[in-house]
Amino acid sequence: MNKEKPLKNDSLLPDLCHGQELLSVIVIAELLSVLVVIADGGIAHFDWVQLGMVSMLALGIALLSALLLCKTRHLLAKMGFVTAAGVSFAAILLVVLLCTVFAQWLLQVWGWGDGFNGWQLLEVSLLAAIPAGILLRYLYLQQQLRIQQKAELESRIQALQSRIRPHFLFNSMNMIASLIGSDPDKAERVVEDLSDLFRYALTESQTLVPLRDELSLCRRYLALESLRLGDRLKVEWEIGDYGDDVRIPCLALQPMLENAIYHGIQLLPDGGKVSVSVTRKADRLNIEVKNPTTPIMQRHKGNRLAVQNTRRRLEAYFGQTVEVSSEQLDNCYITSINYPVKLV
């Protein structure tokens, strides 16, 4: 998979074209307008007409500056930090000058002003320079915090994945060892299939994968387990129409199937059936794994670990609305996953 190379300084400022950042710029501009009017006439003589005029100028400057910085974001990313910061600050001051000149001309047309006023232009520019610098600093720190949180998130996801893979590898090696003595040819085929599975897992470990690919991996894993357990393992698939846009962290489902076998099917003398159900309702996906058990079987720590890791990995991508649960009902152990289709 080809990945787009990150730009040199793409993290200088956040995307100001939409989202919380744009709302923050608008709110700050309006608050500054209120402060300017209060500083000019005081609260006792608060002029709402003046507030409207100042607000229009401030919002015009804020929105045009945000648009300019947004559209030139990739150009700024190619510059050094100091150069990019200086160009951003100069761009805002240029917008201030142009908007102020336009406002003076507009007031003259309406008969409310005397036209161009150099001192007023200088005054507005100086008043705008201070909050512009503070705002740029705020947006920069906000972006750096977001980058740090993203890096910590990726590290946490990698840590969770590293706890899953050794468990998978250990059990897989045991399966191969059990086949070498009884059926060397079958053991060779298992090694080849496992190499394909691990190649997929290692290649896609840092990204979300299509659900169909994850289900394909799970089918191959269960096929390998069927070689070891024989007729003791039966599998039932109930796959609904979930769409092509559904994605899931790599190796999110396989540990649950592994637990269903090693803490359920394998411990039963006659084995049993593992049922996998996938359904989509609106923008949420529900995955359910069922396996037989007995009331005397206690919940194994491995089950809880798999559920916790899966929940954390899904929450890292899809937010706090993710639901991952497990419960034992009579002779059936059920693990359920429910999460939104769209990323946070």
C-alpha positions as CSV (number, residue, x, y, z in Angstrom):
1,M,0.0,0.0,0.0
2,N,1.4,3.3,-1.0
3,K,1.2,6.0,1.7
4,E,1.3,9.7,1.0
5,K,4.5,11.2,2.5
6,P,3.8,13.8,5.1
7,L,4.7,17.3,4.4
8,K,7.6,18.9,6.2
9,N,5.6,21.2,8.5
10,D,2.0,20.1,8.0
11,S,1.4,20.3,11.7
12,L,2.1,24.0,12.1
13,L,-1.6,25.0,12.2
14,P,-4.8,23.0,12.3
15,D,-7.3,23.0,9.4
16,L,-9.2,26.2,9.7
17,C,-11.7,25.6,7.0
18,H,-14.2,23.7,9.2
19,G,-14.7,22.2,12.6
20,Q,-14.0,23.4,16.1
21,E,-11.0,25.5,15.1
22,L,-13.1,27.7,12.8
23,L,-15.7,28.1,15.5
24,S,-13.0,29.1,18.0
25,V,-11.8,31.8,15.6
26,I,-15.3,33.2,15.2
27,V,-16.0,33.3,18.9
28,I,-12.7,35.0,19.7
29,A,-13.4,37.6,17.0
30,E,-16.8,38.4,18.5
31,L,-15.4,38.6,22.0
32,L,-12.7,41.0,20.8
33,S,-15.5,43.1,19.2
34,V,-17.3,43.4,22.5
35,L,-14.1,44.3,24.3
36,V,-13.3,47.1,21.8
37,V,-16.8,48.6,22.2
38,I,-16.7,48.4,26.0
39,A,-13.2,50.0,26.0
40,D,-14.4,52.8,23.7
41,G,-17.6,53.8,25.5
42,G,-17.8,51.8,28.7
43,I,-20.6,49.5,29.8
44,A,-22.9,52.4,30.8
45,H,-22.8,53.8,27.2
46,F,-22.7,50.5,25.4
47,D,-23.4,51.2,21.7
48,W,-25.1,48.3,19.9
49,V,-24.8,49.9,16.5
50,Q,-21.1,50.3,17.0
51,L,-20.9,46.6,18.1
52,G,-22.6,45.6,14.9
53,M,-20.1,47.6,12.8
54,V,-17.1,46.4,14.7
55,S,-18.4,42.8,14.6
56,M,-18.8,42.9,10.8
57,L,-15.2,44.1,10.5
58,A,-13.8,41.6,13.0
59,L,-15.7,38.6,11.5
60,G,-14.7,39.6,8.0
61,I,-11.0,39.7,9.1
62,A,-11.3,36.5,11.0
63,L,-13.1,34.5,8.3
64,L,-10.9,35.8,5.4
65,S,-7.7,35.1,7.5
66,A,-8.9,31.6,8.3
67,L,-9.7,30.9,4.6
68,L,-6.3,32.3,3.5
69,L,-4.4,30.2,6.0
70,C,-6.5,27.1,5.2
71,K,-5.9,27.4,1.5
72,T,-2.2,28.0,1.9
73,R,-1.7,25.3,4.5
74,H,0.2,23.0,2.2
75,L,2.5,25.8,1.0
76,L,3.2,26.8,4.6
77,A,4.0,23.2,5.4
78,K,7.0,23.3,3.0
79,M,8.5,26.2,4.8
80,G,10.5,26.2,8.0
81,F,8.8,26.9,11.3
82,V,9.9,30.5,11.7
83,T,9.3,31.4,8.1
84,A,5.8,29.8,8.1
85,A,4.9,31.6,11.4
86,G,6.1,34.9,10.0
87,V,4.2,34.5,6.7
88,S,1.0,33.5,8.6
89,F,1.3,36.6,10.8
90,A,2.0,38.8,7.8
91,A,-1.0,37.3,5.9
92,I,-3.3,38.1,8.7
93,L,-2.1,41.7,8.9
94,L,-2.5,42.1,5.1
95,V,-6.1,40.9,5.5
96,V,-6.6,43.5,8.3
97,L,-5.3,46.3,6.1
98,L,-7.5,45.3,3.1
99,C,-10.6,44.9,5.2
100,T,-10.1,48.2,7.0
101,V,-9.6,50.1,3.8
102,F,-12.7,48.4,2.4
103,A,-14.7,49.3,5.5
104,Q,-13.6,53.0,5.3
105,W,-14.7,53.1,1.6
106,L,-18.0,51.5,2.4
107,L,-18.7,53.9,5.3
108,Q,-17.9,56.8,2.9
109,V,-20.4,55.5,0.3
110,W,-23.1,55.2,3.0
111,G,-22.3,58.7,4.2
112,W,-21.1,57.6,7.6
113,G,-17.4,58.4,7.2
114,D,-14.8,60.7,5.6
115,G,-13.0,58.0,3.5
116,F,-9.5,56.9,3.9
117,N,-7.9,57.6,7.3
118,G,-4.3,56.6,7.7
119,W,-4.2,57.0,11.5
120,Q,-7.3,54.8,11.9
121,L,-5.8,52.2,9.6
122,L,-2.6,52.1,11.7
123,E,-4.6,52.0,14.9
124,V,-6.7,49.0,13.7
125,S,-3.6,47.2,12.5
126,L,-1.8,47.6,15.8
127,L,-5.0,46.5,17.7
128,A,-5.3,43.4,15.5
129,A,-1.6,42.5,15.6
130,I,-1.6,41.5,19.3
131,P,-4.7,39.2,19.3
132,A,-3.5,37.8,15.9
133,G,-0.2,36.7,17.4
134,I,-1.9,35.2,20.5
135,L,-4.4,33.4,18.3
136,L,-1.7,31.9,16.1
137,R,0.2,30.7,19.2
138,Y,-3.0,29.2,20.6
139,L,-3.7,27.3,17.3
140,Y,-0.2,26.1,17.1
141,L,-0.2,24.7,20.6
142,Q,-3.6,23.1,20.0
143,Q,-2.2,21.4,16.9
144,Q,0.9,20.2,18.7
145,L,-1.3,18.8,21.5
146,R,-3.4,17.0,18.9
147,I,-0.3,15.5,17.3
148,Q,1.0,14.3,20.7
149,Q,-2.3,12.7,21.5
150,K,-2.3,11.0,18.1
151,A,1.2,9.7,18.7
152,E,0.3,8.3,22.1
153,L,-2.8,6.7,20.6
154,E,-0.8,5.0,17.9
155,S,1.7,3.8,20.6
156,R,-1.1,2.4,22.7
157,I,-2.6,0.6,19.7
158,Q,0.7,-1.0,18.8
159,A,1.1,-2.1,22.4
160,L,-2.3,-3.7,22.4
161,Q,-1.5,-5.5,19.1
162,S,1.8,-6.7,20.5
163,R,-0.1,-8.4,23.4
164,I,-2.3,-10.2,20.9
165,R,0.2,-11.5,18.4
166,P,2.3,-13.6,20.8
167,H,-0.8,-15.3,22.0
168,F,-1.8,-16.2,18.5
169,L,1.7,-17.3,17.6
170,F,2.0,-19.5,20.7
171,N,-1.2,-21.4,20.1
172,S,-0.4,-21.7,16.4
173,M,3.0,-23.3,17.1
174,N,1.3,-25.8,19.5
175,M,-1.1,-26.7,16.7
176,I,1.8,-27.4,14.3
177,A,3.7,-29.4,16.9
178,S,0.6,-31.6,17.4
179,L,0.4,-32.3,13.7
180,I,4.1,-33.0,12.9
181,G,4.1,-36.4,14.4
182,S,0.8,-37.6,13.1
183,D,0.6,-36.0,9.7
184,P,3.7,-34.2,8.4
185,D,2.1,-33.2,5.0
186,K,-0.8,-31.6,6.8
187,A,1.6,-29.8,9.1
188,E,3.4,-28.4,6.1
189,R,0.2,-27.0,4.7
190,V,-0.6,-25.5,8.0
191,V,2.8,-23.7,8.1
192,E,2.2,-22.3,4.6
193,D,-1.3,-21.1,5.6
194,L,0.1,-19.6,8.8
195,S,2.8,-17.7,6.9
196,D,0.1,-16.2,4.7
197,L,-1.9,-15.2,7.7
198,F,1.1,-13.6,9.5
199,R,2.1,-11.8,6.3
200,Y,-1.3,-10.2,6.1
201,A,-1.3,-9.3,9.9
202,L,2.1,-7.8,9.8
203,T,1.5,-5.8,6.6
204,E,-1.8,-4.4,7.7
205,S,-1.1,-4.0,11.4
206,Q,-0.9,-0.2,11.4
207,T,-4.2,0.4,9.6
208,L,-7.9,-0.4,9.7
209,V,-8.7,-3.2,7.2
210,P,-12.0,-3.9,5.4
211,L,-14.2,-6.1,7.4
212,R,-14.4,-8.7,4.5
213,D,-10.6,-9.1,4.8
214,E,-10.8,-9.7,8.6
215,L,-13.6,-12.2,8.1
216,S,-11.5,-14.0,5.4
217,L,-8.6,-14.2,7.9
218,C,-10.9,-15.6,10.5
219,R,-12.2,-18.2,8.1
220,R,-8.7,-19.4,7.4
221,Y,-7.8,-19.5,11.1
222,L,-10.9,-21.6,11.8
223,A,-10.0,-23.9,8.9
224,L,-6.6,-24.4,10.5
225,E,-8.2,-25.2,13.9
226,S,-10.5,-27.6,12.2
227,L,-7.5,-29.6,11.1
228,R,-6.5,-30.1,14.7
229,L,-10.0,-30.6,16.2
230,G,-11.6,-32.5,13.4
231,D,-15.4,-33.1,13.8
232,R,-15.3,-31.6,17.3
233,L,-15.3,-28.1,15.7
234,K,-18.3,-26.9,13.7
235,V,-18.6,-23.3,12.5
236,E,-21.8,-21.4,11.5
237,W,-21.6,-18.1,9.7
238,E,-24.5,-15.6,9.5
239,I,-23.2,-12.7,7.5
240,G,-25.7,-9.9,6.6
241,D,-25.2,-7.1,4.1
242,Y,-22.8,-4.8,5.9
243,G,-21.6,-2.7,2.9
244,D,-18.2,-2.0,1.5
245,D,-17.4,0.9,3.8
246,V,-17.1,-1.1,7.0
247,R,-13.5,-1.3,8.5
248,I,-12.1,-2.9,11.6
249,P,-8.6,-3.0,13.3
250,C,-6.6,-6.0,12.0
251,L,-6.8,-9.1,14.2
252,A,-9.7,-7.7,16.2
253,L,-12.0,-10.7,15.7
254,Q,-9.5,-13.5,15.6
255,P,-8.6,-13.5,19.3
256,M,-12.3,-13.9,20.2
257,L,-12.6,-16.9,17.9
258,E,-9.4,-18.2,19.4
259,N,-10.8,-17.9,22.9
260,A,-14.1,-19.5,21.8
261,I,-12.1,-22.6,20.8
262,Y,-9.4,-22.7,23.5
263,H,-11.7,-21.9,26.4
264,G,-14.8,-23.5,25.1
265,I,-14.8,-26.0,22.3
266,Q,-11.5,-27.6,23.2
267,L,-12.6,-28.3,26.8
268,L,-15.7,-30.1,25.8
269,P,-15.4,-33.8,25.1
270,D,-17.8,-33.7,22.2
271,G,-16.7,-30.2,21.0
272,G,-19.4,-27.9,19.7
273,K,-20.3,-25.2,17.3
274,V,-18.9,-21.6,17.0
275,S,-21.5,-19.2,15.6
276,V,-20.4,-15.9,14.1
277,S,-23.1,-13.3,13.3
278,V,-22.5,-10.0,11.5
279,T,-25.4,-7.5,11.0
280,R,-25.6,-3.8,10.2
281,K,-28.3,-1.4,11.4
282,A,-28.1,2.1,10.0
283,D,-24.5,3.3,10.8
284,R,-23.7,0.8,13.4
285,L,-22.3,-2.7,13.0
286,N,-22.9,-5.6,15.4
287,I,-20.7,-8.7,15.5
288,E,-21.6,-11.6,17.8
289,V,-19.5,-14.8,18.6
290,K,-21.2,-17.7,20.4
291,N,-19.6,-20.9,21.6
292,P,-20.9,-23.7,23.9
293,T,-19.6,-24.0,27.4
294,T,-20.8,-25.5,30.7
295,P,-21.9,-23.8,33.9
296,I,-18.9,-25.1,35.8
297,M,-16.5,-23.5,33.4
298,Q,-15.3,-20.2,34.9
299,R,-14.6,-17.1,32.8
300,H,-10.9,-17.4,31.8
301,K,-8.6,-14.4,32.1
302,G,-7.8,-14.8,28.4
303,N,-11.4,-14.0,27.6
304,R,-11.4,-10.8,29.6
305,L,-8.0,-9.7,28.1
306,A,-9.3,-10.3,24.5
307,V,-12.5,-8.3,25.2
308,Q,-10.6,-5.5,26.9
309,N,-8.0,-5.2,24.1
310,T,-10.6,-5.3,21.4
311,R,-12.7,-2.6,23.1
312,R,-9.6,-0.3,23.5
313,R,-8.5,-0.7,19.9
314,L,-12.0,0.0,18.6
315,E,-12.4,3.0,20.9
316,A,-9.1,4.4,19.6
317,Y,-10.6,4.6,16.1
318,F,-14.4,4.9,16.6
319,G,-14.7,6.8,20.0
320,Q,-16.5,6.1,23.2
321,T,-19.8,4.8,21.7
322,V,-18.1,1.4,21.1
323,E,-19.7,-1.5,23.0
324,V,-17.9,-4.7,23.6
325,S,-19.4,-7.2,26.1
326,S,-19.3,-10.8,27.0
327,E,-21.7,-12.9,29.1
328,Q,-22.3,-16.6,29.9
329,L,-25.9,-17.8,29.6
330,D,-26.5,-21.3,30.7
331,N,-24.4,-23.4,28.3
332,C,-23.5,-20.6,25.9
333,Y,-20.8,-18.0,26.0
334,I,-21.5,-14.8,24.0
335,T,-19.2,-12.0,23.0
336,S,-20.7,-9.0,21.2
337,I,-19.1,-6.0,19.4
338,N,-21.2,-3.0,18.4
339,Y,-19.5,0.1,17.0
340,P,-20.2,3.0,14.6
341,V,-19.2,2.5,11.0
342,K,-17.6,6.0,10.7
343,L,-14.4,7.1,12.4
344,V,-14.3,9.7,15.0
